[in-house]
């Protein structure tokens, strides 16, 4: 690989832009009317979900692999990925005729795995190992060292970071080409999803150098706050466990290089609850026709937390990816409804006398309440039997009256909490 200081610079981003301009799509920067009206701001979406591999990860992967010298290319490359970086590496390997060995966790959405196969063709092989990105990363590093291949890190590499940074260059250029009311000089906030920190570091480096007044807001999933914890500790830390739902941003440890860069650029780090992410995924799809994966909706999911700050401002949200498996939508809908207080699960002890369920339906359920789940096994030698009941409400204000009616008829019940083993079962 061509040598450079182990430091991310604006020049590296600009060189990456020239290298990538005929490879990647210059994705749209779109004013979103719904979000702009909701937050009384000019809210733009940078649509990396429309990139060739449906995420920004192609930028960093291609920039890094294209810079390899002849000897390094002949050795082949290795990567670990939650799915999107793997697609960028696969595309680059096929385009540049470089052999690639790709490691992903076993729970990577099937849609992402299949896309890697299609994009890489005969030039890549795939290994599904471990339960998280961090597991696949350890396998990939060992394989790389044993077989003397080049490791293409998904975020902790200056050339990968520079490639991701080209998004910032495009955003400022696109704002500058709009009109005299909106320009690069009027960009107040840019919301950036954070996993390992490569996008945050690359984009932030360029944007802050050209528009110092712009505030960089990083957004992590609440269940994987690796950058937040690193900032609190003043160093990179490894989380003991993470929620893997937002797979594109679920990492236990951020990069050491990305942390060093990000901590100097960040205005604020925010955590988005997984349920809020699901709510925004559904809103983006139903209202705007934008299909995102969970990580792709992180930036928009954080706007509520900053609604007072961004009023009257120009805001950009990076929609980082759209590689979502359709089989996940029932879970996404469920998480969204629970987050909004519209869906609840109970264990209820029903009397086994005839008519007990009818009493519940007539005397407990409100006119707009809906039973979405009912699991019951009759036990003939018992006076009562437990049932798992899922209820969907029309308004979250209906929840307390529902509980009062259950108490009034003397039902024994337990509300299932999301973090309980019984709920997960």
C-alpha positions in Angstrom: 0.0 0.0 0.0 1.2 3.5 -0.8 2.7 5.0 2.4 1.3 8.0 4.2 1.5 9.3 7.7 -0.8 7.3 10.0 -3.0 10.4 10.2 -6.2 11.3 8.5 -6.0 14.6 6.6 -8.3 16.7 4.3 -5.9 15.9 1.5 -6.4 12.2 1.9 -10.2 12.8 1.6 -9.8 14.9 -1.5 -7.5 12.3 -3.1 -10.0 9.6 -2.3 -12.8 11.7 -3.9 -10.8 11.8 -7.2 -10.2 8.1 -6.9 -13.8 7.3 -6.3 -15.7 9.8 -8.5 -16.1 7.3 -11.4 -16.7 4.3 -9.1 -19.3 5.4 -6.6 -22.7 7.1 -7.0 -22.8 10.8 -5.9 -25.8 10.1 -3.8 -28.6 12.7 -3.5 -28.9 15.2 -0.7 -32.7 15.6 -0.4 -34.7 18.1 1.6 -37.2 16.1 3.6 -40.5 18.0 3.9 -42.0 15.8 6.7 -39.0 16.1 9.0 -38.5 19.8 8.2 -42.0 20.6 9.2 -41.9 18.4 12.3 -38.7 20.0 13.6 -39.2 23.5 12.0 -35.8 23.2 10.4 -34.3 22.5 7.0 -33.7 18.7 7.3 -31.7 17.1 4.5 -31.1 13.4 4.0 -27.8 12.2 2.5 -29.1 9.1 0.8 -26.3 6.5 1.0 -29.0 3.9 0.9 -29.0 4.6 -2.8 -25.2 3.8 -3.2 -24.2 0.9 -5.5 -24.0 -1.5 -2.6 -26.8 0.3 -0.7 -24.4 1.7 1.9 -21.5 4.1 2.2 -19.1 1.3 3.0 -18.1 1.0 -0.7 -16.3 4.3 -0.5 -13.7 3.3 2.2 -13.3 -0.3 1.0 -12.6 0.6 -2.6 -10.3 3.5 -1.7 -8.2 1.2 0.5 -8.0 -1.7 -1.9 -7.2 0.4 -5.0 -4.2 1.8 -3.1 -2.6 -1.6 -2.7 0.5 -2.3 -4.7 0.9 -5.2 -7.1 2.5 -7.5 -4.5 -0.3 -6.8 -1.9 -3.0 -7.4 -4.5 -1.5 -10.7 -5.4 -1.5 -11.8 -1.8 -5.3 -11.1 -1.5 -7.3 -9.3 1.1 -9.3 -10.3 4.2 -12.0 -8.4 6.0 -14.4 -8.8 8.9 -17.8 -7.1 8.6 -21.4 -6.8 9.8 -22.4 -7.0 6.2 -22.0 -3.7 4.5 -18.3 -3.4 4.5 -18.2 -7.0 3.2 -20.3 -5.8 0.2 -17.9 -2.9 -0.4 -14.9 -5.3 -0.3 -16.7 -7.8 -2.5 -17.5 -5.2 -5.1 -13.9 -3.9 -5.0 -12.4 -7.3 -5.3 -14.5 -8.2 -8.4 -13.8 -4.8 -10.0 -10.0 -4.8 -9.3 -9.6 -8.6 -9.7 -8.3 -9.2 -6.2 -9.0 -12.3 -4.2 -10.9 -11.6 -1.0 -11.7 -13.7 2.1 -14.6 -12.3 4.0 -15.7 -13.1 7.6 -19.2 -12.2 8.9 -21.0 -13.3 12.0 -23.5 -16.1 11.8 -26.4 -13.8 12.5 -25.7 -11.5 9.6 -29.0 -10.9 7.7 -29.3 -13.3 4.8 -29.9 -10.5 2.4 -26.4 -9.1 3.2 -24.7 -12.4 2.8 -26.3 -13.1 -0.5 -25.4 -9.7 -1.8 -21.8 -10.3 -0.9 -21.9 -13.5 -3.0 -23.4 -11.7 -5.9 -21.1 -8.7 -5.8 -17.9 -10.7 -5.4 -18.6 -13.7 -7.6 -15.6 -16.0 -8.0 -13.3 -13.4 -6.4 -14.5 -13.8 -2.8 -15.1 -16.6 -0.3 -17.3 -16.2 2.7 -16.9 -17.5 6.3 -19.8 -17.1 8.8 -18.4 -17.3 12.3 -19.3 -16.2 15.8 -22.2 -14.2 17.1 -21.0 -10.6 16.7 -18.8 -8.5 14.4 -16.1 -8.6 17.1 -16.1 -12.5 16.9 -15.7 -12.4 13.1 -13.0 -9.8 13.5 -10.9 -12.1 15.7 -11.2 -15.0 13.2 -10.3 -12.7 10.3 -7.2 -11.4 11.9 -5.9 -14.8 12.8 -6.6 -16.1 9.2 -4.9 -13.0 7.8 -1.8 -13.3 9.9 -1.5 -17.0 9.2 -1.8 -16.7 5.5 0.1 -13.4 5.1 -2.8 -11.4 3.4 -3.7 -7.8 3.6 -6.4 -6.9 6.2 -8.9 -4.3 5.1 -10.3 -2.9 8.3 -13.9 -1.8 8.2 -13.2 1.5 10.1 -9.8 1.8 11.8 -7.7 2.6 8.7 -6.9 6.1 7.4 -7.6 5.2 3.8 -11.0 3.6 4.7 -11.8 6.7 6.8 -10.8 9.0 4.0 -13.1 7.1 1.6 -16.0 7.5 4.0 -15.0 11.2 4.4 -15.9 11.8 0.7 -19.6 12.0 1.9 -18.7 15.2 3.8 -17.1 16.6 0.7 -20.2 15.8 -1.4 -22.6 17.3 1.3 -20.8 20.6 1.3 -20.6 20.7 -2.5 -24.3 19.8 -2.9 -25.4 22.5 -0.4 -23.2 25.0 -2.1 -25.0 24.3 -5.4 -28.5 24.8 -4.1 -29.4 28.4 -3.8 -28.3 31.6 -2.0 -30.5 30.7 1.1 -28.8 27.4 1.6 -25.1 26.8 1.2 -22.2 25.0 2.7 -21.8 28.0 5.0 -25.3 27.5 6.4 -24.8 23.9 7.6 -25.5 24.0 11.3 -25.6 20.3 12.3 -24.8 17.0 10.7 -26.0 13.8 12.3 -23.8 10.8 11.7 -24.4 7.1 12.7 -21.6 5.5 14.6 -20.5 1.9 14.8 -16.7 1.7 14.8 -16.3 5.4 14.0 -14.9 5.4 10.5 -17.7 7.5 8.9 -17.7 9.9 11.9 -13.9 10.4 11.7 -13.7 10.8 7.9 -16.7 13.0 7.4 -16.0 15.0 10.5 -12.4 15.7 9.5 -13.4 17.2 6.2 -16.5 19.0 7.2 -14.9 20.7 10.3 -12.0 21.8 8.2 -14.2 23.5 5.6 -17.1 24.6 7.8 -15.8 25.0 11.4 -19.2 26.2 12.7 -20.9 22.9 11.7 -21.6 20.8 14.8 -21.0 17.0 14.4 -23.5 14.9 16.2 -22.7 11.2 16.6 -25.5 8.6 17.1 -25.1 5.1 18.5 -27.7 2.4 19.3 -28.6 2.4 22.9 -27.7 -1.2 23.1 -24.1 -0.8 21.8 -22.7 2.5 23.2 -19.0 1.8 22.5 -18.1 5.3 21.4 -20.1 6.8 24.3 -18.3 4.7 26.8 -14.9 5.4 25.2 -15.5 9.1 25.5 -16.5 8.7 29.2 -13.4 6.7 29.9 -11.0 8.8 27.8 -9.8 5.7 25.9 -11.2 2.9 23.9 -13.1 0.3 25.9 -14.5 -3.1 25.1 -18.2 -3.6 26.1 -18.9 -6.9 27.8 -22.2 -7.4 25.8 -24.2 -5.5 23.2 -27.6 -5.6 21.6 -27.1 -6.9 18.0 -30.3 -5.6 16.6 -28.8 -2.5 14.9 -26.3 -4.9 13.3 -24.6 -2.2 11.1 -23.5 -0.3 14.2 -23.2 -3.0 16.9 -19.5 -3.2 17.8 -18.0 -3.8 21.2 -14.9 -1.7 20.6 -14.5 1.4 18.4 -11.3 1.9 16.5 -8.3 3.5 18.3 -7.6 5.7 15.3 -11.3 6.7 14.8 -11.6 7.4 18.6 -8.6 9.7 18.5 -10.0 11.7 15.6 -13.7 11.6 16.6 -13.1 12.9 20.2 -11.7 16.1 18.7 -14.5 16.7 16.3 -17.7 15.7 18.2 -20.1 18.2 19.5 -22.2 15.5 21.1 -22.8 11.8 21.2 -26.4 10.6 21.4 -27.9 7.1 22.1 -31.0 6.0 20.1 -33.2 3.3 21.7 -33.7 0.4 19.3 -37.5 0.9 19.5 -37.1 4.5 18.4 -34.9 3.4 15.5 -37.7 1.0 14.4 -40.2 3.8 14.6 -38.2 5.9 12.3 -37.5 3.1 9.9 -41.3 2.6 9.5 -41.9 6.4 9.2 -39.2 6.8 6.5 -40.7 3.9 4.6 -44.4 4.7 4.9 -44.1 8.5 4.6 -41.1 9.0 2.4 -40.5 5.8 0.5 -37.0 5.4 2.0 -36.0 1.9 2.8 -33.3 1.8 5.5 -31.7 -0.8 7.6 -31.6 -0.2 11.4 -28.2 1.6 11.3 -29.5 3.7 8.4 -32.2 5.2 10.5 -29.9 6.1 13.5 -29.3 9.7 12.5 -33.0 10.5 12.1 -33.9 8.7 15.3 -31.7 11.2 17.2 -33.5 14.3 16.0 -36.1 14.2 18.8 -33.3 14.5 21.4 -32.1 17.8 19.7 -35.4 19.3 18.6 -35.0 22.5 20.6 -31.4 23.0 19.3 -32.1 22.4 15.6 -35.2 24.6 15.3 -34.6 27.1 12.5 -31.3 25.4 11.6 -30.0 23.6 8.5 -29.5 19.9 9.4 -28.1 16.9 7.4 -28.8 13.3 8.5 -26.7 10.6 6.9 -28.9 7.7 5.8 -26.0 5.2 5.9 -27.6 2.1 4.5 -30.6 0.3 3.1 -29.7 -3.4 3.3 -32.6 -4.6 5.3 -33.9 -8.2 5.2 -37.7 -8.1 4.7 -38.1 -11.0 7.1 -37.1 -8.6 9.9 -40.1 -6.3 9.5 -42.4 -8.2 11.9 -39.7 -7.7 14.6 -39.3 -4.1 13.6 -43.0 -3.4 13.8 -43.1 -5.1 17.2 -40.2 -3.1 18.6 -41.7 0.1 17.3 -45.1 -0.5 18.9 -43.6 -1.4 22.2 -41.4 1.7 22.2 -44.5 3.9 21.6 -46.3 2.1 24.5 -48.9 0.6 22.1 -48.0 -3.1 22.6 -47.7 -5.1 25.8 -47.2 -8.7 26.8 -48.6 -10.4 29.9 -48.6 -13.7 31.7 -52.2 -14.0 33.0 -53.6 -16.7 35.3 -57.0 -17.6 33.9 -59.6 -19.6 35.7 -60.2 -22.9 33.9 -64.0 -22.6 34.3 -66.0 -22.2 31.1 -66.5 -18.5 30.1 -63.4 -17.2 31.8 -61.9 -15.9 28.6 -65.2 -14.4 27.6 -65.3 -12.4 30.8 -61.8 -11.1 30.0 -62.8 -10.0 26.5 -66.1 -8.4 27.7 -64.9 -6.8 30.9 -61.3 -6.0 30.4 -60.5 -5.2 26.8 -61.3 -1.7 25.7 -63.2 -1.0 22.4 -60.0 -0.3 20.5 -57.8 -2.9 22.2 -56.6 -5.9 20.0 -55.4 -9.3 21.1 -52.3 -10.0 18.9 -51.0 -13.1 20.8 -52.7 -15.8 22.9 -50.8 -18.9 24.0 -52.6 -21.2 26.5 -52.3 -24.8 27.6 -55.3 -26.2 29.5 -54.3 -28.1 32.7 -57.3 -30.3 33.7 -56.1 -30.9 37.3 -55.6 -27.2 38.1 -58.1 -24.4 38.9 -56.2 -21.9 36.9 -53.8 -22.0 33.9 -51.3 -19.4 32.6 -51.6 -17.7 29.2 -49.2 -15.5 27.3 -51.2 -12.6 26.0 -50.1 -9.8 23.6 -52.3 -6.7 23.4 -52.1 -3.8 21.0 -53.6 -0.5 22.1 -54.9 2.4 19.9 -53.4 4.9 22.4 -50.8 4.5 25.1 -53.1 6.3 27.5 -55.3 3.2 27.4 -52.7 1.2 29.3 -53.4 2.3 32.9 -57.2 1.9 32.5 -56.6 -1.6 31.1 -54.6 -2.5 34.2 -57.3 -1.1 36.5 -60.0 -3.3 34.8 -57.7 -6.4 35.2 -57.3 -5.6 38.9 -61.0 -5.0 39.3 -62.0 -8.5 38.2 -59.2 -10.0 40.4 -56.9 -11.3 37.6 -53.4 -12.5 38.6 -51.0 -11.3 36.0 -47.4 -10.2 35.3 -46.3 -7.6 32.8 -43.4 -9.1 30.7 -40.4 -6.7 30.6 -38.3 -6.6 27.5 -35.1 -7.5 29.3 -36.6 -10.6 31.0 -35.7 -14.1 29.8 -39.5 -15.0 29.8 -40.2 -12.1 27.4 -37.4 -13.2 25.1 -38.8 -16.8 25.2 
